[in-house]
Amino acid sequence: MATSPEIAQRIVEAILAQKLAPGERLGEQPLADLFGVSRTLVREALTRLAARGIVTVTARRGWYVIEPSVAEAREAFEAREVIETGLLRRLKRLPPESLKRLKGHVFRERQAIRDGDVGTRTYLLGDFHVCLAEAMGNALLGDALRDLTARTALISMLYQSSHEAEQSCREHEAIVAALAKADMRLAERLMHEHLRAVAAGLDLGKAADPLEKLREALQPVAADKQSLGEKPPRRKRAPLPPSPATQETRS
């Protein structure tokens, strides 16, 4: 039977894989049925996630995944940049076992991209940053980055990120290569550029349209235009046949 931390972790992993969208409702009973637990346990998991800023709750809608605003999107990327570049700035050398772990992570990213496994690819690309913090021996910041990365995954879905998976993977490879050479200044610069590139790929100037799907669904189709109040085009009258006298004259 799943515990409340395990349920919370599964929800975060689904967000990182972009399988749960911003604003998606998380019903207590469906989750309880899915995990084979009580609604009380599910509520505990969702309460944990609400405290971490991943889900929210209202009296009418219940629990649902957050929908970050433009201001929150900028703050999330700024926070990630401060944490991740700061970690690299303080690091002198990465232990061999940690470097091996990071190389293995990037290898799995590359494999998922090659296999076209979108869910695994998206999850691994986001989890790279968590893996890096943990490889540096800071589990607390790893947890913080997991939540921030989940928020930026939701931001990417809301604001249509154009930063491609292949590009992210190449940038991760470059960061790991710099770490392998113990060139921390280069690793820090590459991380700074990587996070700026991801943020620049977002269309933050254009907020998501909450009515987009409904607007598209209710667009009038040609056959229904008359029923929606549009006047049908006026038909041209067919010319009258010539009179017998005219016919005789023309013959």
N, C-alpha and C positions, 0 to 999 in steps of 0.2 A: 504494500500500500504506500502511495506517495505521501511525503511529508509536505508541509506548507512551504518550506524553503525550496524543495524540489519542484513544486508546482510553479512557484515564482520564477525559478531559473528556466523552466521550460518556456514560460511566456516570454521572458527576455530573449531567449535563443530564437524563438519564432519571430520576434521583432527584428533581431539582427539579421535573420535570413529574409526579411521583408515578406514574411508570410502572414503577419498581422499588420493591418494598415492603420494609419492614424484615424481616430474616431470610431474604430471597430468596437462593438459592444461585447462585453465579456460577462455572459450570464452565469450566475452562481450555480444554478441547477445543471445546465449543460456541462459545465466544468466538473461539477461533482460526479455526474454520470460518467464522464470521460475518464476521470482518474480513479473512480471507484471509492470516493471518500465522501465525507459529510459536507454539507454546505458551510458549516462552521469552519472547517479546515480550509476550504476554498476562500472564505472571507478573510481568514488570517493571511493567506498568501497575497490576496489583492490589497489588503491593508499595508503589508510590507512594501508592495510595489508603489502604492500611493505615497508612502513616506519617502520613497526614492525618486518620486517625480516621473514615474513611468505610466501609471494609470491614474484616473480620477473617478470620482463618484458624485452623482447628483440624486436628489430625491426621486425625480421622475424617470430619468434614463437608466439609473443604476450605474454599474461599472463600465468604463470604456477606456480605450487606449488614448493617451493625450494627443492633441493636435497642436504642436508648437507654433507660436507666432513668429513673425520675422525677427522681432527683438530677441526672443528666446533662442532662435536659430543662431544669431550672431553671438550671443552670450555663450552658447554651448561650444562653438568652435573656438572662441577666445579662451575658454576654460581649458579645453583640450590642448591648445597650443602652449599655455602656461605650464600645465602639468607635464606634458610629454617632452618639450624642449628643456624644461627644468631638470627632469630626470636625467636626460642625456648630458646636460652640462655638468652635473655632479659626478657622473660616472667616469672612472679612469680606464677600466678594462672590463670586458664582459667575460665571466668564467666560461671555459670550454664547453661545459655541459649546457649552459644557457644559450650559447651561440649555436650549438647543435640543435637545440629545440627550435630556435628561430628559423634556422635553415630548413628544418623539417616542415615547419608551418608554411613557409613560402613555397616549398615544393608541393604541398597539398593544395595551396591556392592555384598554382600553375596547373596541376592535374585537374582540378575542378573546372577551370576555365576551358581546358582542352576537351573535357568530357561534356561540356555544355550543361553542367549541373548548377543551375542558377542559384538555388537555395543554399547549397553547400558553399558555393563560391562567394556569395554575398555575406554569409555568416563568417567565413574565414577571413575575408578582407577586413571586416570590422573587428574581429577577435584578435587580429595581429597586434593591435595596440595594447590590448589587455595582456596578451602573451608577452609583449615586450616589457611591460611594467612588472609582471610577475618574474620574468627572467632576470630582472635587475634586483629581485629580492624584496619588492615592496608590494605585498599582497593587498594592503589597505588602499593604495592608489590604484591597484589593479581592479578592485571592486568599484572604485569611483569612476574609472575609465570605462568599465563595462556599462554602467548606467548612462554615462555621457555618450558613449558610442551608440547605445540603443536609441537615445534621443536624436542623434544625428542621422541614424538610419531612417527614423520617422520623418525627419526634415527632408532627407533626400527624396522620399516618396511624395511628400507634400509639394515640394518646390522643384520637382523634375530635374534631378541631377544629371549633368552631361559628362561627369567624370567617369570614364569607362573603366571596367574591371581590369582590362589588360594594362592600362596606364597605371592604376593603383598597384598592381602586382609588380610592375617594373620598378616603381618608386620604392616599394617595400624591399625588393631585392637590392637596390642601391644602398638603402639604409643598413641592411644586414652586412653588405660588403664593406661598408665603412667601419662598422663595428668589428668585423673580422680583422681589419687592419689597425684596430685600436685608435682610429682617427675620430675622436669624439666631436671635434669641432665640425668636421664634415658631416657626421651623422646628425648633429643638431641642426645644421643648415638644411640638410636634405629633408628632415622631418618638418621643419618650418615651411619649406617650399611645398611639401606634399600636402600639409593641412590647408595651406592657402589655396592650393590648386583645387582641392576638393570643395572648399567653400566657394571659390570663384565659379565652379561649375553649377552652382545653384542659381535659380532665377528668383532671387529674393525680392526683386522689384515688382514681382507679380504674385499677389497672394492667390492661394488656391480658391477656386470657385466652388462653394459648397453645394451649389445647385447644378453643377456641370452635368452629372449623369441624368438628373431629372429633366434638365433643359433639352438634352439631346433626345431623350426618350419621347418627349412631348412635341417634338418638331412635327409640323403637319406634313403628311405625305400627299402626293398628287391626287390620289383617289378621294381623299378626305377634305380637300380644300373647300368644296362647296358646303359640306356640313359644318365647317368652322366659320362660315359667314362670308367667304369670298365669293363674289359674283362670278358665275361662269362666263367665259368669253362670248360676246354677241356673235351669233351665226349670221353669215352673209346669206341673203335671199338668192335662190337660184333664179336665173333669168327666165322670163316667161317665153313659152314657145311662140314662134312667129305666127301671125294670122294666116289663114289660107290664101288670102289675096297676096300677101307679101311673099309666100312660098311660090306662088305661080310666077310672080314677077322675076324672082331670082333664078328660076329654072330655065 
